[in-house]
Every structure is written in structure tokens, then in C-alpha cells.
Amino acid sequence: MTTRLRLLVLVAVALALTVGLTGYVLRSRGDASAVAAGGSSHGSSHGQVRLDAPGRILFRDTAPGPGFGQLASVPTARPDGPRSTGGLLCDRLYAARGTGICLQRKGPVPATYVTVLDSGLHQVRQVRTAGFPNRARVSASGRMLSWTTFVQGDSYLRDDFSTRTSILDTRTGRLTDSIESIPLTLNGHAYHASDVNYWGVGFAADDNTFYATVRTGGSTYLVRGDYRRWTARTLLSNVECPSLSPDGTRVVFKKRVNASANRPWRLYVLDLATLTETPLAELHSIDDQAAWLDGHTVLYGRVRPSGDGWDVWSVPADGSGTPRLLIPDASSPSVQPGP
């Protein structure tokens, strides 16, 4: 082999190695990017999460790995399929009609940052408040936002807990930092007490009427509030974390049914016209503000018996059927209805 031929062979080999190495590096970078974007044991698609995409369930990804805590979504028709992740970390979240709310705890001193999101997950506004993230809701129109934090204690089972619940009107920009000052009528009488705590506010379709839990004197009540008139009235006792049905006629809530700290709550649905309560087929204790998958089904986060993770389950809203595992390794669900 001549010297010139040897040189040509060496050049060709070098080029081949370079091309192969470049392809490997690009593939590796692509794989790493996919993992960084929130890959999990359940699979992850590369589509961007949007809050105005119809027919999807939004939730907090709790699968072990780099995507833990990120906002994610799956198709309503295939909730156990690959999930898309948005790269945004949230401890509690909710979305409706292209508007989202993300609660995240930051800093060594307990503080919650409440981020209002547009349909493309861009920050519209951010509010800092004291305490730990707890509950979040967006009205069906996307206008009225509410959130609750624990400012003392970290469980509704503790007698010393204290909450702060805020309301934001995104149309006017009005922020009510705490609703505890709202005039309360309890059992038909004007009521004032220093231990009043509200949580779990959710608005009706008129963006004025809202339902929430109030606790005072060691008891909890369902209240109906009027935002413009700034009044609230109790409707029923032993109701926590109400969530209004799509047609506005019912609320799903958790009810204290046991004094034991292991199984204290059960999910019920309340008919608002008759105040008739229906226990649901979910027998596990559920410490969550359930949501509605549709007019016939509710969904909620459920802690595993081992205590090592969360999953999203669903159950019929009429008391029939059995609970169904909907989204493994997930919490804080909300539904973006189909077209």
C-alpha cells in the first residue's frame, strides 16, 4: 500500500469515527433532554403542556425521578398513557379555561409563592404568602382564583392548625389576602369568633357565588358565600373541602366519620337543593379536595397504604360502582373538558 493510499484510508476512518461519535453525542443529548423534561417510569411525551388543550387531565407528577413535582397532563381518554410534562414545579395546582394556579413552597422560613399562569404556562402574576401550600382552585371561566395555606400546623387533624385563604379576581386584579373578615351567618345568626378558619373555596359559574369550609368552635361547616355582597352563610355541618359539580347542583366533599387519625374521612356528594348526602364507594380515608372528571364521576388524590406515594383515583358520584386507579404517581388533578 502506497503512502498516499494509507493517508486516504486513515482520513476515511477518522471521518467515520467522527460522524459516529457526533451521532452518539446528539442522541445522548436528546435522551438527556427528554429525561430533564420529566421522563418517568410511565413514559413521557415531548408535547408541551398547555392549559387550554381540551380533553386532558392536569396533575402534579409524583413519579420518582427528575420529573417529580412537575406539572403534567394526560389525555382524559387514556389517563394511564404517556404523560406530557411542563417543567414547572408545583406543590399544589389547578387550572380551568386556560388559566392556571401553581403553589410552591420556597425558602427556609415557610412561605408559599402563588403563580398565576396563562395557557402557555407563562407567569401572569405572583403572590407571596405565609405558610405551606394546601388547596387551590380556579373557577370554570378562569376568572376567580382561590388558594389556602397552613400558617400553623400541617394537618386538619391537629387542633392547633390555622389557615389563610385568599381570593384573586383576575379580571379586576383585586386580591383579598384573607377572607376571615367576611361577615358570617352561622345557623341563622350573625357570628363572630377569633378561631374562624376558611379553606377550600370554589366558585360557581356566575363567578360570584362560592362554596367553602369554615371551622370554628371545633366544628366544620359548608358555607355559601356571595363575593360581591361579601357575606357567607352556613348550610350544613361536618363538611370539608367542597368541590362544585359542572352543573352546579352538587358538591363532593370529605366528611369526618371516625375519630381515629388513621381513617377519619370519607367522600360524600351533597345535593344542594335537598341537602341529601350520598356516601361514595371509596372506603379509604381521603384527605384531598376532590374534583369532577365529568358530571357523573369524581377524581381525587389518594395516599398509598404504604405511605410512600400518591395516585389519582376516580369513583362514580352516585354512590355506585368501585374506585378505579386513574393516574398512577399523581396528585392535585384538574380536568380540561373536551371540545
N, C-alpha and C positions, 0 to 999 in steps of 0.2 A: 504494500500500500504506500503510495507516494505521500510526501509531507503535505501537499495541498489537499489530498483526499482525506488524510487523517484530520486536518483542520476543519474541513467541511463536516465530517462526522461528529466531531466534538461540538461544533456550533449547533448542529441539529439536535443533539442530545440535550444540550443546555437549554435550548428553546423549548423542547418538550417538557423538561423538568420545570421550567419557569411557568409555562401555561398550566401544567398540572397543579403546581403549588398555588398559583393565583386562584384557580377554580376552587381548590380546597379551602383557601382562606375566605373567599367570598361566600362559600356555602356555610362555613363555620360562623362567619359574621351574621349570615341570615338566620341560622339556628339560634345564635345567642340573642339576636334581636327579638325573635319570636318568644324566647323564654322571658326576656326582660319585659316584653309586652304583656306578660301574665299567663304564660303557659302553665298548665296544671295537669294532674293525672287524668282529668276528664277531657283533655284536649282544648285547644284554643284556636279560634279563627282569627284572621288578620283584619276583619272588617272593623271599622271604627264604631264605637258605641255612640249612638245619638239618642237624644231624649224625645225626639219626635218620630222615631221609627215605629210604625204600627205593628201590633201583634207580637209584642215582646214583653218579657218579664225582666225587670231590672232588679239587681240584688247586690249584696256585698259578698265577694268571693272569699270563702274561708278555707279553701283547699290549701294544704301545706305547700310551701314553695314560694317563689318570688312574686306570685300574683296575690298572695294573701292580703286581704283588706282592701283590694281594689274594687272599684265599681265595675260591674259586669252585667251581661244580659244574655238571654237565650230566647229562641222562638217559643211563643206560647204553645204552638202545635207540637213542639219537640223539646220540652224542658230538660230532658236528660241528655240532649245533644251537646256538641261543642259550644263553648261559651266564648263570647267576644268580651274583651276587657278594655276599659277606658284609661288605665294608667293612673287613675285618681284614687287616692287613699281616703276612705271614709270609715268612721266607726258606726255611723247610722246614716241612712239616706232614704230619699223618696223622690218621686218625680211624677208629673202629670202635664199633659198638653205642652210639652217642650220646655218646661221649667223644672229644674231640679234643686234639691237642697242636700248638702253634704255636711255632716257634723264630724269634726275631727278634734280629738284631744291633743293638745300640744303643751310643751313646757313642763318644768319640774313642779310648778305650782298649778293645781288643777284648773284648767281653762279650756273652753270649747270654742273653736272657730267655726262659725256657721257660714258656709259659702253658698251663695245663690248662683245657679248655673243656667246658661241658655241651652238651646237644643244641641249645640256643638260642644258642650262641656266647657265653655269659656266662662270665666268668673264675671258676674254682673255686679255683685256686691258681697262684702264680707263683714260679719259682725263678730266681735269677741265678747264672750260672756263667761261667767264663772261656772265652775262645776264640771261634771262628767256628762258626755253625750248620753241621751236616754231615748227620746221619742222625736219623730219628725213627720210632718205631713204637708202636702201641697193640695190645694183644692182642685177639683176636676177641671176648672178653667185655667189653672196655672197662676191665678192671681194671688190667692191668700196662702201664706206660708205660716207654719207654726212649728215650734220646737220646744223641747223640755230638757233640762239638765238636772242632775242631782247636785245640789250645792252643799248638801250634808248627807252622809251615808251613801250607800251604793245599792240598796235593795228596798223594795216595798215591804219586805218582811220585817225590817227594822223599825222600831218605834220612834227613833230619833231622826228619821230621814226628813229632808226638806228639799223641795223642788223650786225651780224657776221656769215659768212658761212664757214664751214671747210670741207675738204675732206681728207679721210684716205684710203690709198691703203693697204689693209690687207695682200697682198702678199709680198710687199716690205717693209711695215712698214712706208712708207713715209706719214707724216702728214703735210698738208697745213693748217695752222691755220686760215688764211683768204684768200679768193680768190679775194679780191677787187683790188689787184695789177695786175690781169690778163689784158693784152692789149685788149682793147675793140674797135671794129669797129661798129659805130652806123650810120645807114642809109648810109653805104658805105664809111664812113670817119673815120679815126682814131680819138678817142675821149678820153679826159682826163677831169675829174672834181672831186672836193673834196666831192661831195654829192652822189657818186656812192654806191649803196647798192645792194647786191645779196641775193637771197633766193630761197629755193625750188629746189635744184639741184637733178637731176635724170639722171642716166647713161643708155646708150643704151647697146645692147647685146655685143658690142665689148669692153666694159669696158674702152672706151676712149672718145667716143662722149657723150656729156652730154647736157641737156637742163635745163634752169633755168630762173628765173625772174631777171631783172635788173631794178632798179629805179634811175632816175636822172632827174633833172630839173622838178620835179613834175609829170613825166610820167613813165609808166612801159612798159617793152618790153620783148618779148620772145627772148632768146639768145640760139644759138647753140655753144657749146664750144668744143675745142679739147684739151684734158688733156695733152697729150704728147707734143704737139707743144705749149701749153699754150697760146691759143688765144680764143677769143669769138667774135661772130658777131650777131647783132640783126636781127631777122626775121620778127617780127610783133609787133605792139604796142598794149597796153591795154590787156596784158596777164599776169596773176599771177598764181603761184603755178602749173606749168605744171607737168603732170604725163604721162609717155610714155606707149602706149598700148603694150600688149605682142608681137605683130608682128612688133613693131617699126615704124608703118606707121602713127600713130595719137597721139595727146596728148589731154587729158582732162584738162581743166583749168578753173579758175574763172575769169570772165570779169566784169569790173566796168560798170554798166548800169544805175546807178542812183546816183545822188549827195547826196541823203538822207543817213543819218547814220543808218537808220533802215533797208533798203533793197538795199544795194549798189551793190551786186554781183549776177551773175547768172552763172551756169555751162555751158560751151561750149565744143565741141570737134572740134579739128583742124586737117584737113588732111594736113600732112606735104609736100606732093608732090604738091598740088594745092593751099595751104593756104586758103582752103574753111572752113568757120566756120559754125557749126551746133549748135543752141541752144538746150539744153536738156529740157525735160518735167518738171524738178524740178523748181518750181517757187519761192521757198523760197530762201532767201539770204544765200549762203553757204560760210562761211569763213573757208575753210579747203583745204588741198592738197588731192584731191580725189585719189583713187586707182582703179585698174581694177579687177573686180571679174573674168572676162574672156574676150574674145575678143569682146563681144557684150554688156557688162554691166559694169557700174562703180559703186563704192560704196564710201561713204563719211560720215563724222560725221555731224550731224545736231542738232543745239541747239533747244530745245523745245520753242514754242512761249511764254511759261510762264517764260523761262529763268532759270528754276530750274534743268536742266539736259541735257544730250546728248544721242542721239540714232544714230545707224548706219543705213543708208538708201541706197537703190540702185535704179538705173534708167537705161533704155536702152541707149546705146551710140549713137544711130542713130537719136535721137530726138523724137522717137515714145513712146507710152505707157504712164504709170503713175509711179510716185515714189512709192516705196514699203518699208515699215518698215522691215529691215532685222534683226537687233540685238538690242533689247531694252537695255537701260542703258549701252551704249558702245561708245567708240570713238577710233580714231587712228587705223583704220583697215589696215591689210595687208593679202594677200591671199597666202597660201601654196598650189600650184597646186596639183591635183591628180596624181596618177601614170600613 
